[in-house]
Amino acid sequence: AAAAAGEDVGVDDERHMRRALELARDAASAGEVPIGAVLVDAETSTVICEARNTCEHSGDPTAHAEMTLIQEGAKKLGGWRALQRTTMYVTLEPCAMCAGAILQSRVGGVVYGAKNTLLGGDGSWVSMLRRDDVGTDDTAPKHPHAFAPNLEVRSGVLAEDCGKIMSDFFKHRRTLGVYGDDAV
């Protein structure tokens, strides 16, 4: 399972995040926001499936890497309830939509790289994935999610690399005039 916050990054964490970064690069090359994700068996660390953002090419604003990963993972595992035995590796902190899907689908763990300072669902914009055990964050859930009470979250794995691919992508897009100066 994904390590709890504050624990050392493991070899598997780095290996899976590096693969997610490759998928993010593929997304960027295809003109998509560069986010990649890998779903693994939490016990064996075996890769179940992989995904990247496809919103632009599919015309579907919900075609985030995490959403596709959940759908494909449920199919490969024979049902969505089996997702509780998985860990999701994703290059960017999941947005609120993806965080909600992670909770509803009962994914067992989430490991992400860079913080999503504009839209993150793990405390950057809204706190959905971790609950507030100490009472210091009024926006955090006050009790575990009914479907994902034991969700394990780890952040900061290869954060610099994951953040750089995002900033480079949007910097390049702004020079092309594709996005305004207020883009991520």
C-alpha positions as CSV (number, residue, x, y, z in Angstrom):
1,A,0.0,0.0,0.0
2,A,1.0,3.6,-0.3
3,A,3.2,4.8,2.5
4,A,1.7,7.3,5.0
5,A,2.8,10.9,4.7
6,G,6.2,11.5,6.2
7,E,7.7,8.1,5.4
8,D,10.7,7.6,3.1
9,V,10.0,7.3,-0.6
10,G,10.4,3.6,-1.6
11,V,12.0,2.1,-4.7
12,D,8.5,1.1,-6.0
13,D,7.2,4.6,-5.4
14,E,10.0,6.1,-7.5
15,R,9.7,3.4,-10.2
16,H,5.9,3.8,-10.6
17,M,6.2,7.6,-10.5
18,R,8.9,7.6,-13.2
19,R,6.5,5.6,-15.4
20,A,3.7,8.1,-14.6
21,L,6.1,10.9,-15.7
22,E,6.7,9.1,-19.0
23,L,3.0,9.0,-19.6
24,A,2.8,12.7,-18.7
25,R,5.4,13.4,-21.3
26,D,3.4,11.4,-23.8
27,A,0.4,13.5,-23.0
28,A,2.3,16.7,-23.4
29,S,3.6,15.5,-26.8
30,A,0.0,14.9,-27.8
31,G,-1.1,18.5,-26.7
32,E,-2.7,17.3,-23.5
33,V,-2.1,18.6,-20.0
34,P,0.8,16.5,-18.9
35,I,-0.6,14.2,-16.2
36,G,0.2,10.5,-16.1
37,A,-1.0,7.8,-13.8
38,V,-0.3,4.2,-13.0
39,L,-2.5,1.8,-11.0
40,V,-0.7,-1.0,-9.2
41,D,-1.7,-3.9,-6.9
42,A,-0.9,-2.7,-3.4
43,E,0.5,-6.0,-2.3
44,T,2.6,-7.1,-5.2
45,S,3.3,-3.7,-6.8
46,T,2.3,-5.2,-10.2
47,V,1.1,-2.7,-12.7
48,I,-2.6,-3.1,-13.5
49,C,-3.1,-0.3,-16.0
50,E,-1.8,3.1,-17.0
51,A,-3.4,6.3,-18.3
52,R,-2.8,9.9,-19.2
53,N,-5.0,12.9,-19.7
54,T,-7.0,12.8,-23.0
55,C,-9.4,15.7,-22.5
56,E,-8.4,17.6,-25.6
57,H,-8.5,14.7,-28.0
58,S,-11.6,13.1,-26.6
59,G,-13.5,16.3,-26.2
60,D,-14.4,15.1,-22.7
61,P,-13.4,17.4,-19.9
62,T,-13.6,14.5,-17.4
63,A,-11.0,12.4,-19.3
64,H,-8.4,13.0,-16.6
65,A,-5.7,10.4,-16.1
66,E,-7.1,9.4,-12.7
67,M,-10.7,9.0,-14.1
68,T,-9.5,6.8,-16.9
69,L,-7.3,4.8,-14.6
70,I,-10.2,4.0,-12.2
71,Q,-12.5,2.9,-15.1
72,E,-9.8,0.7,-16.8
73,G,-8.7,-0.7,-13.4
74,A,-12.2,-1.7,-12.5
75,K,-12.6,-3.5,-15.8
76,K,-9.3,-5.3,-15.5
77,L,-9.9,-6.3,-12.0
78,G,-13.5,-7.6,-12.7
79,G,-15.3,-4.9,-10.7
80,W,-14.8,-1.6,-9.0
81,R,-14.8,-3.0,-5.5
82,A,-11.5,-4.6,-6.2
83,L,-9.9,-1.1,-6.4
84,Q,-9.5,-1.1,-2.7
85,R,-6.5,-3.4,-3.1
86,T,-4.8,-0.9,-5.4
87,T,-2.5,2.1,-5.2
88,M,-2.7,5.0,-7.7
89,Y,0.4,6.8,-8.7
90,V,-0.2,10.2,-10.4
91,T,2.1,13.0,-11.3
92,L,-0.1,15.8,-9.9
93,E,-2.3,16.2,-6.8
94,P,-5.7,15.0,-8.0
95,C,-8.3,17.8,-8.6
96,A,-11.6,17.8,-6.6
97,M,-13.4,15.7,-9.3
98,C,-10.7,13.1,-9.3
99,A,-10.4,13.1,-5.5
100,G,-14.1,12.5,-5.3
101,A,-13.9,9.6,-7.8
102,I,-10.9,8.1,-5.9
103,L,-13.0,8.2,-2.7
104,Q,-16.2,6.8,-4.3
105,S,-14.4,4.0,-6.1
106,R,-12.5,3.0,-2.9
107,V,-9.0,3.1,-4.3
108,G,-6.8,2.0,-1.5
109,G,-3.9,4.4,-1.8
110,V,-2.8,7.5,-3.7
111,V,0.8,8.6,-4.3
112,Y,1.3,11.8,-6.1
113,G,4.2,14.0,-7.2
114,A,3.6,17.8,-7.4
115,K,1.0,19.8,-5.5
116,N,-1.8,21.2,-7.7
117,T,-1.9,24.7,-6.2
118,L,-4.9,25.9,-8.1
119,L,-7.2,22.9,-8.1
120,G,-5.8,20.3,-5.8
121,G,-8.1,18.0,-3.8
122,D,-5.6,17.1,-1.1
123,G,-5.4,20.5,0.6
124,S,-4.1,22.8,-2.0
125,W,-7.6,24.1,-3.0
126,V,-9.9,21.8,-1.0
127,S,-9.2,19.0,1.5
128,M,-10.9,15.8,0.4
129,L,-8.5,13.0,0.6
130,R,-7.1,13.3,4.1
131,R,-9.2,14.1,7.2
132,D,-8.3,16.6,9.8
133,D,-7.3,14.7,12.9
134,V,-6.0,17.6,14.8
135,G,-8.7,20.2,14.2
136,T,-6.4,22.8,12.5
137,D,-7.9,22.8,9.0
138,D,-11.5,23.9,8.9
139,T,-11.8,22.7,5.3
140,A,-10.8,19.1,5.9
141,P,-13.4,16.4,6.4
142,K,-14.0,15.8,10.1
143,H,-14.4,12.0,9.7
144,P,-13.3,9.3,7.3
145,H,-15.1,8.9,4.0
146,A,-17.7,6.1,4.4
147,F,-16.3,4.2,1.4
148,A,-12.6,4.9,1.9
149,P,-12.0,5.1,5.6
150,N,-8.4,3.8,5.3
151,L,-7.3,5.7,2.2
152,E,-3.5,6.1,2.4
153,V,-2.1,9.2,0.8
154,R,1.5,10.1,0.1
155,S,2.7,13.3,-1.6
156,G,5.9,14.7,-2.9
157,V,7.3,11.7,-4.8
158,L,9.6,13.1,-7.5
159,A,7.7,16.4,-6.9
160,E,10.3,18.6,-8.6
161,D,10.2,16.5,-11.9
162,C,6.4,16.3,-11.8
163,G,6.1,20.1,-11.2
164,K,8.6,20.9,-13.9
165,I,6.8,19.1,-16.6
166,M,3.6,21.0,-15.8
167,S,5.3,24.4,-15.6
168,D,7.3,23.8,-18.8
169,F,4.1,22.7,-20.6
170,F,2.1,25.8,-19.7
171,K,5.1,28.1,-20.3
172,H,5.3,26.7,-23.8
173,R,1.6,27.0,-24.4
174,R,1.5,30.6,-23.3
175,T,4.3,31.4,-25.8
176,L,2.1,30.0,-28.5
177,G,-0.8,32.1,-27.3
178,V,-2.9,29.0,-26.5
179,Y,-3.5,29.9,-22.9
180,G,-3.5,33.3,-21.2
181,D,-1.1,34.5,-18.6
182,D,-3.4,33.3,-15.8
183,A,-3.1,29.6,-16.8
184,V,-1.4,27.2,-14.5
